[in-house]
């Protein structure tokens, strides 16, 4: 299996621009999680889906962040407009039961 | 809310055993995990333990759980330079739910 696939691996953008991060979970997994990692706050949950339905988005910082899962094999996390404080590594993870497998992450830099 | 605490740094000599400790506050934690993160990479699931277990061994890794004290440890036998990484403790009350992570312990192995 290819594992969880994320794209792009690195993104550098300017403040105010729209950023879209993409995730392909492991085939057969029914839960998908978006986490953010920063030096100050560590790893934090942003949002998660079960069977393509958003279950908990309380970790999404504000209305500038949105996430979708149109089907079982694809999810997006969008930031519009982006701000320098959004700079972080964004991880997608998927699971079938009690073990979560992480993608390689997208390192986002907002200038 | 839930909280997971870890010491930030550990330094050991190659060939010695490493013990990384973690405490958690959520008494309903059912699943406890250890992840490894190498520089610039995603999180690799190393091992996990259910709350009804006291110990789990997997090759060089031994996980000990003291549920009464809410204390989890990861022992790495015969530590190698390739074990140098950040190790995260995480907990979850049930399968397919978000993980709560500690801040990570940076393990440095001295040759």
Backbone of each chain as ProteinMPNN parsed JSONL, in Angstrom:
{"seq_chain_A": "XXXXXXXXXXXXXXXXXXXXXXXXXXXXXXXXXXXXXXXXXXXXXXXXXXXXXXXXXXXXXXXXXXXXXXXXXXXXXXXXXXXXXXXXXXXXXXXXXXXXXXXXXXXXXXX", "coords_chain_A": {"N_chain_A": [[0.839, -1.193, 0.0], [0.422, 2.311, -0.678], [0.364, 4.044, 1.408], [-0.624, 6.996, 3.286], [-1.171, 9.741, 1.252], [0.025, 12.962, 0.638], [-0.269, 16.222, -0.747], [0.681, 19.564, -1.734], [4.138, 18.744, -0.899], [5.649, 20.798, 0.048], [4.859, 24.207, 0.48], [5.016, 27.505, -0.395], [3.802, 30.657, 0.124], [2.246, 33.878, -0.31], [1.029, 36.196, 2.098], [-2.475, 36.438, 2.334], [-3.094, 34.978, 0.11], [-4.83, 32.135, -1.32], [-4.69, 28.837, -0.11], [-4.484, 25.411, -0.807], [-4.525, 22.257, 0.524], [-3.939, 18.798, 0.018], [-5.137, 15.432, 0.411], [-4.858, 11.938, 0.26], [-6.303, 9.216, 1.588], [-5.428, 5.978, 3.065], [-6.5, 3.213, 1.217], [-9.65, 1.837, 1.973], [-9.724, 2.736, 4.56], [-11.803, 4.384, 6.926], [-11.839, 6.669, 8.395], [-10.639, 10.0, 8.62], [-8.177, 12.361, 9.404], [-7.127, 15.687, 10.067], [-4.264, 17.247, 11.156], [-2.266, 19.769, 12.763], [1.068, 20.873, 13.089], [3.118, 22.742, 15.123], [5.945, 24.525, 16.486], [5.344, 25.858, 18.833], [2.822, 24.938, 19.74], [2.736, 22.244, 19.342], [1.327, 19.122, 18.229], [-1.852, 19.372, 16.929], [-5.315, 18.651, 16.642], [-7.231, 19.485, 13.819], [-9.588, 18.911, 12.318], [-11.858, 16.125, 11.889], [-13.078, 13.334, 9.96], [-15.588, 10.857, 9.661], [-16.45, 8.212, 7.637], [-16.647, 10.015, 5.487], [-18.031, 12.156, 6.546], [-17.963, 15.192, 8.319], [-17.013, 15.209, 11.68], [-15.984, 16.48, 13.962], [-15.051, 19.7, 14.112], [-13.959, 21.487, 15.784], [-11.373, 22.223, 16.238], [-10.555, 23.783, 14.164], [-9.067, 26.768, 13.342], [-10.334, 29.254, 12.63], [-12.797, 30.971, 10.572], [-11.415, 31.157, 8.229], [-10.377, 28.772, 7.604], [-11.235, 25.755, 5.979], [-12.539, 22.486, 5.354], [-12.968, 19.613, 3.302], [-14.441, 16.502, 2.334], [-15.08, 14.951, -0.259], [-15.29, 12.354, -1.214], [-14.453, 8.914, -0.425], [-11.779, 8.719, -0.923], [-10.404, 11.089, -0.959], [-9.463, 14.255, 0.343], [-9.582, 17.736, 1.169], [-7.932, 20.577, 2.563], [-8.462, 23.884, 3.069], [-7.189, 27.162, 3.123], [-8.102, 30.415, 3.356], [-8.255, 33.849, 3.51], [-4.699, 33.266, 3.556], [-2.422, 33.602, 6.363], [0.61, 34.756, 7.969], [0.81, 33.468, 10.495], [-0.274, 31.019, 10.019], [1.675, 29.386, 9.162], [3.125, 26.254, 9.277], [3.41, 22.668, 9.788], [1.266, 20.559, 8.156], [-0.559, 17.727, 8.762], [-2.088, 14.825, 7.445], [-4.025, 12.069, 8.429], [-5.095, 8.658, 8.422], [-7.467, 6.098, 9.347], [-8.716, 2.785, 10.155], [-9.579, 1.29, 12.31], [-8.329, 1.301, 15.337], [-5.805, 2.317, 14.905], [-3.892, 4.954, 13.708], [-2.561, 6.193, 10.706], [-0.076, 8.211, 9.418], [0.417, 10.748, 6.915], [3.176, 12.176, 4.988], [3.135, 14.878, 5.433], [2.529, 18.42, 4.844], [4.536, 21.121, 4.449], [3.909, 24.325, 5.204], [4.579, 27.625, 4.377], [3.911, 30.897, 5.009], [4.408, 34.002, 3.754]], "CA_chain_A": [[0.0, 0.0, 0.0], [1.234, 3.507, -0.793], [0.277, 4.868, 2.592], [-1.353, 8.244, 3.135], [-0.471, 10.613, 0.311], [-0.305, 14.372, 0.778], [0.366, 17.139, -1.701], [2.102, 19.417, -2.036], [4.98, 18.499, 0.273], [6.059, 22.124, 0.517], [4.113, 25.298, -0.138], [5.401, 28.842, 0.054], [2.839, 31.572, -0.459], [2.231, 35.191, 0.319], [-0.132, 36.522, 2.912], [-3.662, 36.816, 1.579], [-3.363, 34.017, -0.948], [-5.545, 30.907, -0.973], [-3.851, 27.633, -0.08], [-5.245, 24.157, -0.743], [-3.73, 21.072, 0.83], [-4.674, 17.631, -0.433], [-4.834, 14.183, 1.114], [-5.479, 10.681, -0.181], [-6.11, 8.254, 2.69], [-5.193, 4.584, 2.717], [-7.713, 2.584, 0.712], [-10.361, 1.019, 2.95], [-9.853, 3.436, 5.832], [-13.052, 5.135, 6.931], [-11.695, 7.903, 9.166], [-9.558, 10.854, 8.137], [-7.877, 13.399, 10.389], [-6.169, 16.734, 9.737], [-3.56, 17.786, 12.313], [-1.279, 20.797, 12.479], [2.199, 20.801, 14.007], [3.95, 23.931, 15.263], [6.875, 24.443, 17.61], [4.747, 26.394, 20.063], [1.616, 24.235, 20.197], [2.835, 20.804, 19.111], [0.378, 18.524, 17.292], [-3.23, 19.671, 17.298], [-6.326, 18.243, 15.69], [-8.021, 20.543, 13.196], [-10.906, 18.379, 11.972], [-11.818, 14.756, 11.426], [-14.226, 12.806, 9.239], [-15.895, 9.429, 9.66], [-17.27, 7.897, 6.462], [-16.72, 11.241, 4.693], [-18.845, 13.156, 7.235], [-17.199, 15.882, 9.37], [-17.516, 14.879, 13.007], [-15.547, 17.473, 14.939], [-14.21, 20.729, 13.505], [-13.718, 22.485, 16.824], [-9.973, 22.624, 16.204], [-10.299, 24.687, 13.043], [-8.792, 28.044, 14.03], [-11.319, 30.3, 12.347], [-13.53, 30.776, 9.32], [-10.5, 31.137, 7.08], [-10.053, 27.36, 7.359], [-12.344, 24.873, 5.639], [-12.108, 21.157, 4.911], [-14.0, 18.822, 2.637], [-14.115, 15.124, 1.962], [-16.142, 14.64, -1.223], [-15.424, 10.901, -1.361], [-13.637, 8.153, 0.535], [-10.367, 8.666, -1.295], [-9.83, 12.413, -1.176], [-9.864, 15.338, 1.235], [-8.837, 18.981, 1.026], [-7.936, 21.582, 3.622], [-8.259, 25.14, 2.381], [-7.0, 28.358, 3.955], [-8.364, 31.586, 2.521], [-6.897, 34.119, 3.056], [-3.649, 32.755, 4.448], [-1.704, 34.559, 7.18], [1.902, 34.201, 8.417], [0.666, 32.587, 11.655], [-0.699, 29.691, 9.553], [2.871, 28.608, 8.817], [3.165, 25.054, 10.107], [3.342, 21.429, 9.02], [-0.093, 20.03, 8.204], [-0.571, 16.279, 8.554], [-3.316, 14.078, 7.257], [-3.896, 10.694, 8.908], [-6.312, 7.872, 8.209], [-7.547, 4.887, 10.168], [-9.867, 1.914, 9.977], [-10.08, 0.97, 13.649], [-7.71, 2.067, 16.423], [-4.456, 2.773, 14.576], [-3.861, 6.027, 12.714], [-1.35, 6.244, 9.908], [0.124, 9.588, 9.0], [1.116, 11.095, 5.702], [4.461, 12.849, 5.208], [2.921, 16.266, 5.817], [2.769, 19.564, 3.954], [5.145, 22.249, 5.172], [3.369, 25.575, 4.664], [5.211, 28.876, 4.791], [3.178, 32.073, 4.528], [5.311, 35.162, 3.922]], "C_chain_A": [[0.877, 1.248, 0.0], [1.24, 4.328, 0.478], [-0.56, 6.104, 2.313], [-0.521, 9.177, 2.255], [-0.938, 12.05, 0.51], [0.408, 15.174, -0.299], [-0.15, 18.553, -1.472], [2.897, 19.083, -0.771], [5.452, 19.819, 0.894], [5.244, 23.164, -0.237], [4.6, 26.599, 0.473], [4.468, 29.811, -0.644], [2.912, 32.903, 0.255], [0.928, 35.412, 1.075], [-1.289, 36.962, 2.026], [-4.033, 35.838, 0.476], [-4.137, 32.819, -0.412], [-4.585, 29.719, -1.072], [-4.756, 26.406, 0.014], [-4.295, 22.995, -0.543], [-4.583, 19.842, 0.531], [-4.209, 16.37, 0.27], [-5.588, 13.029, 0.468], [-5.238, 9.657, 0.917], [-5.79, 6.854, 2.156], [-6.524, 3.948, 2.305], [-8.335, 1.68, 1.775], [-10.495, 1.669, 4.317], [-11.085, 4.333, 5.806], [-12.993, 6.408, 7.786], [-10.485, 8.68, 8.655], [-9.423, 12.036, 9.085], [-6.917, 14.412, 9.766], [-5.599, 17.28, 11.05], [-2.604, 18.881, 11.835], [-0.18, 20.712, 13.533], [2.976, 22.102, 13.971], [4.87, 23.746, 16.458], [6.182, 24.839, 18.909], [3.647, 25.486, 20.614], [1.67, 22.724, 19.98], [1.829, 20.344, 18.062], [-1.045, 18.761, 17.787], [-4.177, 19.167, 16.216], [-7.035, 19.47, 15.131], [-9.451, 20.059, 12.974], [-10.761, 16.894, 11.67], [-13.153, 14.323, 10.845], [-14.364, 11.306, 9.536], [-16.823, 9.162, 8.486], [-17.631, 9.158, 5.673], [-17.522, 12.358, 5.362], [-17.995, 13.846, 8.307], [-17.836, 15.643, 10.726], [-17.181, 15.975, 14.01], [-14.609, 18.449, 14.241], [-13.857, 21.809, 14.521], [-12.27, 22.967, 16.857], [-9.633, 23.554, 15.053], [-10.187, 26.104, 13.605], [-9.856, 29.114, 13.823], [-11.919, 30.054, 10.974], [-12.628, 30.752, 8.094], [-10.152, 29.7, 6.689], [-11.33, 26.597, 7.005], [-11.783, 23.551, 5.139], [-13.279, 20.415, 4.313], [-13.497, 17.405, 2.421], [-15.206, 14.646, 1.019], [-16.334, 13.144, -1.46], [-14.412, 10.219, -0.453], [-12.145, 8.201, 0.233], [-9.731, 10.041, -1.451], [-10.369, 13.415, -0.161], [-9.003, 16.559, 0.949], [-8.98, 19.828, 2.286], [-7.573, 22.903, 2.956], [-8.118, 26.267, 3.397], [-7.151, 29.562, 3.035], [-8.954, 32.708, 3.362], [-5.858, 33.6, 4.054], [-2.954, 33.904, 5.176], [-0.388, 33.93, 7.64], [1.776, 33.238, 9.589], [0.123, 31.201, 11.278], [0.485, 28.821, 9.168], [3.037, 27.469, 9.804], [3.335, 23.852, 9.185], [1.947, 20.845, 9.242], [-0.049, 18.548, 7.839], [-1.991, 15.781, 8.34], [-3.048, 12.662, 7.773], [-5.194, 9.962, 8.61], [-6.278, 6.622, 9.08], [-8.768, 4.075, 9.776], [-10.455, 1.542, 11.334], [-9.353, 1.842, 14.678], [-6.303, 2.54, 16.112], [-4.518, 3.809, 13.463], [-2.508, 6.036, 12.023], [-1.255, 7.632, 9.281], [0.784, 9.69, 7.63], [2.402, 11.839, 6.015], [4.336, 14.32, 5.597], [3.149, 17.247, 4.683], [3.343, 20.682, 4.811], [4.705, 23.53, 4.496], [4.116, 26.758, 5.259], [4.43, 30.019, 4.169], [4.026, 33.31, 4.822], [4.53, 36.455, 4.127]], "O_chain_A": [[1.951, 1.253, 0.603], [2.061, 5.236, 0.61], [-1.135, 6.245, 1.233], [0.672, 9.372, 2.484], [-2.138, 12.325, 0.547], [1.525, 14.856, -0.706], [-1.297, 18.731, -1.061], [2.346, 19.142, 0.328], [5.625, 19.925, 2.108], [4.975, 23.022, -1.43], [4.599, 26.773, 1.692], [4.354, 29.792, -1.869], [3.561, 33.035, 1.293], [-0.122, 34.876, 0.721], [-1.116, 37.749, 1.095], [-5.153, 35.864, -0.033], [-4.107, 32.524, 0.782], [-3.781, 29.623, -1.999], [-5.685, 26.372, 0.821], [-3.379, 22.777, -1.336], [-5.792, 19.841, 0.759], [-3.051, 16.25, 0.671], [-6.779, 13.123, 0.172], [-4.096, 9.266, 1.157], [-5.875, 6.593, 0.956], [-7.543, 4.13, 2.972], [-7.65, 0.867, 2.396], [-11.284, 1.215, 5.147], [-11.38, 4.966, 4.792], [-13.979, 7.138, 7.887], [-9.454, 8.104, 8.308], [-10.413, 12.631, 9.51], [-6.005, 14.04, 9.028], [-6.339, 17.714, 11.933], [-2.193, 18.914, 10.675], [-0.454, 20.506, 14.715], [3.443, 22.521, 12.912], [4.614, 22.918, 17.333], [6.407, 24.229, 19.954], [3.555, 25.29, 21.826], [0.757, 22.004, 20.385], [1.516, 21.077, 17.125], [-1.397, 18.4, 18.91], [-3.876, 19.247, 15.025], [-7.395, 20.382, 15.875], [-10.407, 20.714, 13.389], [-9.697, 16.44, 11.251], [-14.208, 14.861, 11.182], [-13.369, 10.59, 9.647], [-17.862, 9.808, 8.351], [-18.773, 9.338, 5.25], [-17.672, 13.426, 4.77], [-17.368, 13.168, 9.121], [-19.037, 15.843, 10.908], [-18.026, 16.35, 14.823], [-13.51, 18.079, 13.828], [-13.495, 22.924, 14.145], [-11.977, 24.009, 17.443], [-8.514, 24.063, 14.986], [-11.106, 26.586, 14.267], [-10.23, 29.805, 14.77], [-11.601, 29.073, 10.302], [-13.07, 30.352, 7.017], [-9.688, 29.447, 5.577], [-12.368, 26.769, 7.645], [-10.691, 23.5, 4.572], [-14.423, 20.56, 4.746], [-12.295, 17.151, 2.338], [-16.16, 14.0, 1.454], [-17.415, 12.712, -1.861], [-13.611, 10.881, 0.207], [-11.334, 7.767, 1.052], [-8.641, 10.158, -2.011], [-11.559, 13.428, 0.154], [-7.847, 16.44, 0.542], [-10.001, 19.796, 2.972], [-6.508, 23.03, 2.352], [-8.834, 26.316, 4.398], [-6.416, 29.708, 2.058], [-10.055, 32.55, 3.889], [-6.126, 33.511, 5.253], [-2.901, 35.029, 4.679], [-0.277, 32.706, 7.697], [2.549, 32.285, 9.683], [0.067, 30.308, 12.124], [0.313, 27.637, 8.876], [3.084, 27.683, 11.015], [3.396, 23.994, 7.963], [1.511, 20.664, 10.379], [0.426, 18.163, 6.77], [-2.946, 16.248, 8.961], [-1.96, 12.123, 7.57], [-6.262, 10.571, 8.553], [-5.217, 6.153, 9.491], [-9.711, 4.575, 9.164], [-11.674, 1.483, 11.496], [-9.722, 3.0, 14.872], [-5.655, 3.121, 16.983], [-5.116, 3.577, 12.413], [-1.461, 5.906, 12.656], [-2.211, 8.146, 8.7], [1.59, 8.846, 7.24], [2.693, 12.108, 7.181], [5.308, 14.936, 6.035], [3.849, 16.964, 3.71], [2.719, 21.131, 5.772], [5.076, 23.797, 3.353], [4.264, 26.876, 6.476], [4.301, 30.101, 2.947], [4.321, 33.622, 5.976], [5.128, 37.519, 4.283]]}, "seq_chain_B": "XXXXXXXXXXXXXXXXXXXXXXXXXXXXXXXXXXXXXXXXXXXXXXXXXXXXXXXXXXXXXXXXXXXXXXXXXXXXXXXXXXXXXXXXXXXXXXXXXXXXXXXXXXXXXXX", "coords_chain_B": {"N_chain_B": [[-9.497, 19.438, 30.255], [-8.136, 16.777, 28.181], [-4.722, 15.861, 28.778], [-1.356, 15.333, 27.945], [1.804, 14.549, 29.049], [5.288, 14.849, 28.567], [8.812, 14.433, 29.051], [11.21, 16.65, 27.595], [13.734, 16.125, 26.475], [16.177, 13.53, 25.925], [19.182, 11.862, 26.367], [21.309, 9.315, 25.326], [23.814, 6.715, 25.368], [25.066, 4.9, 22.583], [24.011, 1.578, 22.284], [23.159, 1.395, 24.9], [20.144, 1.166, 26.964], [17.154, 2.984, 26.326], [14.748, 4.92, 28.004], [11.678, 6.29, 27.713], [9.37, 8.438, 29.081], [5.897, 9.048, 29.916], [3.017, 10.804, 30.938], [-0.501, 10.859, 31.45], [-3.755, 12.4, 31.599], [-6.393, 11.72, 31.167], [-8.709, 9.558, 32.31], [-10.275, 7.911, 30.866], [-8.864, 7.037, 28.78], [-8.31, 4.669, 26.402], [-6.744, 3.618, 24.449], [-3.306, 3.732, 23.891], [-0.419, 5.195, 22.521], [2.746, 5.081, 20.803], [4.616, 7.15, 18.781], [7.069, 7.803, 16.257], [9.101, 10.411, 15.055], [11.137, 11.4, 12.53], [13.546, 13.85, 11.371], [11.965, 16.195, 9.271], [10.054, 14.411, 8.431], [6.995, 12.411, 8.442], [4.798, 11.099, 11.021], [5.585, 8.06, 12.422], [3.975, 5.153, 13.287], [4.896, 3.386, 16.073], [4.238, 1.553, 18.128], [1.521, 0.314, 20.157], [-0.746, 0.193, 22.956], [-3.333, -1.368, 24.749], [-5.637, -0.298, 27.28], [-6.235, -2.316, 29.026], [-4.036, -3.827, 29.314], [-0.784, -4.481, 30.721], [1.77, -4.59, 29.801], [3.655, -4.614, 26.777], [5.552, -6.188, 24.334], [7.735, -5.755, 21.613], [10.001, -6.791, 19.625], [12.794, -4.801, 19.912], [11.44, -3.005, 21.427], [9.692, -2.133, 24.369], [6.708, -1.622, 25.994], [5.363, -0.192, 28.856], [2.591, 0.029, 30.992], [1.109, 1.793, 33.544], [-1.762, 1.952, 34.832], [-3.025, 2.908, 37.061], [-1.428, 5.018, 37.954], [-1.503, 6.467, 35.693], [0.597, 6.358, 33.804], [2.885, 5.886, 31.237], [5.416, 4.133, 29.537], [8.186, 3.866, 27.259], [10.523, 1.606, 26.348], [13.575, 1.296, 24.762], [15.618, -1.12, 23.702], [19.176, -1.699, 23.42], [19.981, 0.741, 22.067], [20.34, 2.475, 19.022], [22.119, 4.643, 16.69], [20.374, 5.259, 14.673], [18.003, 5.411, 15.986], [17.711, 7.933, 16.882], [15.545, 10.564, 17.185], [12.325, 12.233, 17.404], [10.05, 11.287, 19.856], [6.698, 10.608, 20.278], [4.112, 10.447, 22.605], [0.761, 9.356, 22.715], [-2.79, 9.499, 23.197], [-6.088, 8.035, 23.178], [-9.599, 7.869, 23.593], [-11.162, 6.013, 22.285], [-11.362, 3.864, 19.391], [-10.824, 5.186, 16.083], [-11.08, 7.861, 16.769], [-9.901, 11.226, 17.466], [-6.388, 11.678, 18.222], [-4.683, 12.646, 21.194], [-1.795, 14.326, 21.706], [1.432, 14.248, 23.334], [4.11, 16.669, 23.842], [6.345, 15.623, 22.786], [9.442, 13.793, 22.954], [12.773, 14.408, 22.513], [15.105, 12.244, 21.429], [18.475, 11.7, 21.674], [21.169, 9.93, 20.431], [24.292, 8.979, 21.36], [27.255, 8.211, 19.811]], "CA_chain_B": [[-9.429, 18.561, 29.088], [-7.066, 15.784, 28.231], [-3.375, 16.385, 28.72], [-0.314, 14.308, 27.887], [3.063, 15.203, 29.384], [6.528, 14.105, 28.343], [10.03, 15.223, 29.166], [11.517, 17.13, 26.25], [15.002, 15.642, 25.939], [16.835, 12.369, 26.513], [20.419, 11.551, 25.673], [21.836, 8.019, 25.756], [24.939, 6.201, 24.584], [24.76, 3.791, 21.69], [24.094, 0.282, 22.941], [22.411, 1.425, 26.163], [18.684, 1.208, 26.842], [16.492, 4.291, 26.475], [13.397, 4.853, 28.573], [10.956, 7.54, 27.504], [8.206, 8.395, 29.958], [4.73, 9.848, 29.528], [1.867, 10.735, 31.832], [-1.718, 11.369, 30.826], [-4.741, 12.74, 32.633], [-7.739, 11.238, 30.861], [-8.872, 8.2, 32.835], [-11.014, 7.09, 29.913], [-7.97, 6.645, 27.682], [-8.366, 3.23, 26.171], [-5.649, 3.284, 23.547], [-2.13, 4.581, 24.094], [0.431, 4.987, 21.358], [4.052, 5.722, 20.643], [4.977, 7.473, 17.409], [8.431, 8.297, 16.049], [9.209, 11.374, 13.966], [12.492, 11.782, 12.126], [13.541, 15.212, 10.814], [11.333, 16.413, 7.977], [9.201, 13.278, 8.057], [5.734, 12.273, 9.149], [4.815, 10.322, 12.25], [5.567, 6.623, 12.193], [3.435, 4.411, 14.427], [5.843, 2.387, 16.553], [3.551, 0.527, 18.886], [0.379, 0.801, 20.906], [-1.148, -0.714, 24.023], [-4.693, -1.155, 25.23], [-5.618, 0.022, 28.713], [-6.39, -3.537, 29.829], [-2.742, -4.511, 29.299], [0.262, -3.873, 31.535], [3.036, -4.586, 29.089], [3.662, -5.146, 25.423], [6.918, -6.219, 23.83], [7.816, -5.916, 20.168], [11.429, -6.754, 19.279], [13.573, -3.987, 20.87], [10.559, -2.064, 22.125], [8.834, -2.618, 25.456], [5.818, -0.595, 26.511], [4.8, -0.488, 30.171], [1.465, 0.897, 31.336], [0.625, 1.813, 34.916], [-3.03, 2.648, 34.669], [-3.358, 3.585, 38.327], [-0.694, 6.282, 37.985], [-1.635, 7.059, 34.351], [1.979, 6.48, 33.373], [3.241, 5.037, 30.106], [6.833, 4.265, 29.19], [8.696, 3.147, 26.093], [11.925, 1.229, 26.514], [14.236, 0.844, 23.541], [16.834, -1.863, 24.055], [20.305, -1.619, 22.481], [19.681, 1.932, 21.267], [21.24, 2.74, 17.903], [22.08, 6.035, 16.214], [19.164, 5.398, 13.865], [16.851, 5.651, 16.86], [17.645, 9.363, 17.175], [14.297, 11.098, 16.615], [11.389, 12.711, 18.43], [9.081, 10.245, 20.181], [5.451, 11.18, 20.784], [3.122, 9.641, 23.3], [-0.574, 9.839, 22.353], [-3.865, 8.706, 23.778], [-7.403, 8.166, 22.573], [-10.589, 7.111, 24.366], [-11.725, 4.91, 21.512], [-10.848, 3.792, 18.042], [-11.362, 6.124, 15.105], [-11.253, 9.199, 17.323], [-8.618, 11.946, 17.397], [-5.35, 11.435, 19.209], [-4.125, 13.766, 21.946], [-0.357, 14.072, 21.72], [2.372, 14.998, 24.142], [4.951, 17.587, 23.077], [7.428, 14.856, 22.168], [10.757, 13.679, 23.613], [13.843, 14.309, 21.527], [16.123, 11.268, 21.833], [19.773, 11.818, 21.009], [21.994, 8.766, 20.696], [25.7, 9.36, 21.216], [28.06, 7.045, 19.381]], "C_chain_B": [[-8.285, 17.586, 29.216], [-5.705, 16.462, 28.131], [-2.405, 15.212, 28.734], [1.016, 15.014, 28.082], [4.241, 14.27, 29.122], [7.698, 15.023, 28.655], [10.51, 15.526, 27.75], [12.769, 16.494, 25.636], [15.47, 14.393, 26.677], [18.073, 12.083, 25.682], [20.97, 10.234, 26.216], [23.021, 7.643, 24.864], [24.475, 5.014, 23.738], [24.972, 2.467, 22.425], [23.377, 0.221, 24.276], [20.915, 1.332, 25.886], [18.195, 2.633, 27.035], [15.13, 4.055, 27.098], [12.762, 6.23, 28.448], [9.638, 7.43, 28.263], [7.115, 9.364, 29.52], [3.675, 9.708, 30.614], [0.67, 11.355, 31.135], [-2.765, 11.581, 31.906], [-6.099, 12.098, 32.408], [-7.9, 9.787, 31.298], [-9.642, 7.304, 31.877], [-10.161, 6.687, 28.718], [-7.946, 5.133, 27.555], [-7.2, 2.746, 25.347], [-4.51, 4.277, 23.767], [-1.08, 4.192, 23.069], [1.801, 5.633, 21.549], [4.314, 5.892, 19.154], [6.404, 8.003, 17.392], [8.422, 9.262, 14.873], [10.666, 11.711, 13.724], [12.424, 13.143, 11.447], [12.898, 15.272, 9.438], [10.376, 15.321, 7.547], [7.886, 13.31, 8.836], [5.905, 11.447, 10.407], [4.656, 8.848, 11.911], [5.04, 5.929, 13.439], [4.426, 3.311, 14.82], [5.127, 1.223, 17.209], [2.383, 1.158, 19.622], [0.042, -0.233, 21.976], [-2.568, -0.367, 24.434], [-4.656, -0.976, 26.741], [-5.808, -1.204, 29.597], [-5.115, -4.388, 29.849], [-1.776, -3.761, 30.203], [1.551, -3.695, 30.751], [2.824, -5.131, 27.676], [5.096, -5.086, 24.919], [6.896, -6.492, 22.334], [9.267, -5.691, 19.776], [12.182, -5.911, 20.312], [12.719, -3.064, 21.719], [9.742, -2.767, 23.195], [8.01, -1.45, 25.959], [5.284, -1.07, 27.848], [3.7, 0.519, 30.465], [1.106, 0.703, 32.793], [-0.644, 2.641, 34.909], [-3.41, 3.43, 35.925], [-2.703, 4.957, 38.381], [-0.803, 7.041, 36.665], [-0.237, 7.358, 33.787], [2.278, 5.428, 32.319], [4.734, 5.214, 29.842], [7.149, 3.411, 27.972], [10.17, 2.871, 26.341], [12.447, 0.719, 25.179], [15.532, 0.163, 23.956], [17.905, -1.661, 22.986], [20.104, -0.448, 21.51], [20.764, 2.19, 20.237], [21.127, 4.186, 17.458], [20.846, 6.283, 15.353], [17.897, 5.597, 14.679], [16.722, 7.122, 17.24], [16.456, 9.97, 16.438], [13.512, 11.742, 17.747], [10.322, 11.629, 18.614], [7.861, 10.889, 20.843], [4.611, 10.104, 21.445], [1.749, 10.214, 22.906], [-1.618, 8.928, 22.974], [-5.187, 8.999, 23.062], [-8.392, 7.349, 23.397], [-11.173, 5.93, 23.606], [-11.135, 4.925, 20.117], [-11.516, 4.804, 17.137], [-11.731, 7.474, 15.696], [-9.9, 9.892, 17.37], [-7.67, 11.573, 18.532], [-4.997, 12.741, 19.918], [-2.655, 13.433, 22.167], [0.34, 14.832, 22.839], [3.222, 15.875, 23.238], [6.133, 16.868, 22.419], [8.708, 14.893, 22.979], [11.812, 13.496, 22.534], [14.929, 13.387, 22.075], [17.382, 11.477, 20.999], [20.632, 10.63, 21.415], [23.442, 9.125, 20.376], [26.514, 8.114, 20.89], [29.262, 6.821, 20.29]], "O_chain_B": [[-7.564, 17.565, 30.213], [-5.557, 17.499, 27.484], [-2.61, 14.226, 29.443], [1.328, 15.966, 27.368], [4.195, 13.076, 29.415], [7.59, 16.243, 28.538], [10.252, 14.761, 26.821], [12.855, 16.342, 24.418], [15.209, 14.211, 27.866], [18.021, 12.065, 24.452], [21.084, 10.06, 27.429], [23.2, 8.177, 23.77], [23.607, 4.239, 24.141], [25.983, 2.269, 23.099], [23.021, -0.861, 24.744], [20.472, 1.409, 24.74], [18.763, 3.394, 27.819], [14.439, 3.096, 26.753], [13.253, 7.209, 29.01], [8.892, 6.463, 28.109], [7.376, 10.361, 28.846], [3.464, 8.618, 31.147], [0.817, 12.27, 30.325], [-2.673, 11.013, 32.994], [-6.877, 11.946, 33.35], [-7.292, 8.89, 30.715], [-9.668, 6.085, 32.045], [-10.652, 6.081, 27.766], [-7.602, 4.419, 28.497], [-6.721, 1.624, 25.511], [-4.719, 5.489, 23.82], [-0.877, 3.012, 22.784], [1.983, 6.572, 22.324], [4.25, 4.941, 18.375], [6.886, 8.572, 18.371], [7.824, 8.987, 13.833], [11.347, 12.242, 14.601], [11.355, 13.551, 10.992], [13.244, 14.496, 8.547], [9.93, 15.312, 6.4], [7.695, 14.113, 9.749], [7.025, 11.132, 10.808], [3.724, 8.445, 11.214], [5.594, 6.096, 14.526], [4.752, 2.432, 14.023], [5.374, 0.06, 16.89], [2.269, 2.381, 19.701], [0.485, -1.38, 21.914], [-2.947, 0.804, 24.46], [-3.736, -1.457, 27.403], [-5.565, -1.135, 30.802], [-5.117, -5.519, 30.336], [-1.923, -2.56, 30.426], [2.325, -2.77, 31.002], [1.959, -5.968, 27.421], [5.772, -4.067, 25.058], [6.145, -7.339, 21.85], [9.711, -4.555, 19.614], [12.206, -6.277, 21.488], [13.225, -2.412, 22.633], [9.179, -3.838, 22.972], [8.556, -0.405, 26.311], [4.812, -2.199, 27.974], [3.857, 1.715, 30.219], [0.83, -0.414, 33.231], [-0.605, 3.87, 34.972], [-4.04, 4.485, 35.847], [-3.322, 5.937, 38.795], [-0.256, 8.136, 36.532], [0.051, 8.474, 33.356], [1.97, 4.247, 32.482], [5.251, 6.328, 29.917], [6.499, 2.404, 27.691], [10.965, 3.794, 26.521], [11.855, -0.159, 24.551], [16.433, 0.802, 24.498], [17.599, -1.476, 21.808], [20.065, -0.632, 20.294], [21.955, 2.131, 20.541], [20.167, 4.877, 17.798], [20.333, 7.401, 15.312], [16.842, 5.915, 14.13], [15.731, 7.517, 17.854], [16.374, 9.896, 15.212], [13.964, 11.794, 18.891], [9.764, 11.124, 17.641], [7.979, 11.614, 21.831], [4.429, 9.008, 20.915], [1.602, 11.43, 22.779], [-1.368, 7.752, 23.24], [-5.372, 10.045, 22.44], [-8.062, 6.254, 23.851], [-11.626, 4.958, 24.212], [-10.485, 5.89, 19.715], [-12.641, 5.232, 17.392], [-12.609, 8.16, 15.171], [-8.863, 9.231, 17.319], [-8.086, 11.209, 19.632], [-5.012, 13.811, 19.308], [-2.316, 12.397, 22.739], [-0.094, 15.911, 23.243], [3.08, 15.837, 22.016], [6.834, 17.449, 21.591], [9.024, 15.899, 23.614], [11.755, 12.554, 21.743], [15.59, 13.709, 23.062], [17.344, 11.433, 19.77], [20.803, 10.355, 22.603], [23.765, 9.523, 19.256], [26.463, 7.108, 21.597], [30.037, 5.889, 20.071]]}, "name": "protein", "num_of_chains": 2, "seq": "XXXXXXXXXXXXXXXXXXXXXXXXXXXXXXXXXXXXXXXXXXXXXXXXXXXXXXXXXXXXXXXXXXXXXXXXXXXXXXXXXXXXXXXXXXXXXXXXXXXXXXXXXXXXXXXXXXXXXXXXXXXXXXXXXXXXXXXXXXXXXXXXXXXXXXXXXXXXXXXXXXXXXXXXXXXXXXXXXXXXXXXXXXXXXXXXXXXXXXXXXXXXXXXXXXXXXXXXXXXXXX"}
